[in-house]
Amino acid sequence: MIAAKRLKPFPVLAAIMAALLFSSAVTAREISVQEAMAMIQRDTHAKVLSVQTLRIDKRKIYRFKVLTPGGQVRVIEIKADQ
C-alpha cells in the first residue's frame, strides 16, 4: 500500500488565495453605460428614464432612474467595475 503524502493546509490555502486574487484582477473590467442599461432592461423589464455617471471614492457608478412595468419610478445604481 502506498502512503499518501498529506499536504500542509497553509501553503495550499495561500496558493488558492493567490490564484483567486490574480484571476479577479485579470478579469475585472469596467462595463459601459450601454452594457449597464442592457442589464437593467433584461433583468427588470423597466424603461430607463435617465442615467447619471457618478464618481464616488474613485469608483464609477451609473445611477439609473427607471419606470417599472408596475408604474413605479425606481433608482438603480450599478458599479462600473463589474
C-alpha positions in Angstrom: 0.0 0.0 0.0 1.3 3.4 -1.0 1.2 6.1 1.7 -0.4 9.3 0.6 1.5 12.4 1.2 -0.5 14.9 3.2 -0.2 18.5 2.1 0.1 21.2 4.7 -3.0 23.3 4.8 -1.4 26.8 4.9 0.7 26.6 1.7 -2.2 25.1 -0.2 -4.6 27.8 1.1 -2.1 30.5 0.3 -1.7 29.2 -3.3 -5.5 29.1 -3.7 -5.9 32.7 -2.4 -3.1 34.0 -4.7 -4.8 32.3 -7.7 -8.1 33.8 -6.8 -6.7 37.3 -6.4 -4.8 37.1 -9.6 -7.8 35.8 -11.6 -10.1 38.5 -10.3 -7.6 41.2 -11.1 -7.2 39.9 -14.6 -10.9 39.5 -15.3 -12.1 42.8 -13.7 -13.1 45.3 -16.3 -15.3 48.4 -16.4 -18.7 48.0 -18.1 -20.1 50.7 -20.3 -23.3 52.6 -19.6 -24.9 50.8 -22.5 -24.0 47.4 -21.0 -25.4 48.5 -17.6 -28.6 49.7 -19.3 -29.0 46.4 -21.1 -28.5 44.5 -17.8 -31.3 46.6 -16.2 -33.7 46.2 -19.1 -33.0 42.5 -19.2 -33.4 41.9 -15.5 -36.2 44.3 -14.6 -38.1 44.9 -17.9 -38.1 48.6 -16.8 -38.0 51.6 -19.0 -34.9 53.8 -18.4 -35.9 57.4 -17.9 -32.5 58.9 -17.2 -28.9 58.0 -16.3 -26.1 59.7 -14.4 -22.5 58.8 -14.2 -21.1 59.4 -10.7 -17.6 59.2 -9.2 -17.6 58.1 -5.6 -14.2 57.4 -3.9 -12.6 56.9 -7.3 -15.3 54.4 -8.4 -17.6 55.0 -11.3 -21.3 54.3 -10.6 -24.2 54.5 -13.0 -27.4 55.8 -11.4 -30.5 54.9 -13.5 -34.0 56.2 -12.9 -36.4 53.7 -14.3 -40.1 53.2 -14.7 -41.1 49.6 -13.7 -43.8 47.6 -15.5 -46.0 48.3 -12.4 -45.7 52.1 -13.0 -43.3 52.9 -10.1 -40.2 55.1 -10.5 -37.1 53.5 -9.0 -33.5 54.4 -8.8 -31.0 51.6 -9.5 -27.2 52.0 -9.1 -24.7 49.8 -10.9 -20.9 49.8 -10.2 -19.0 50.1 -13.5 -16.2 47.8 -12.3 -18.0 44.5 -12.5 
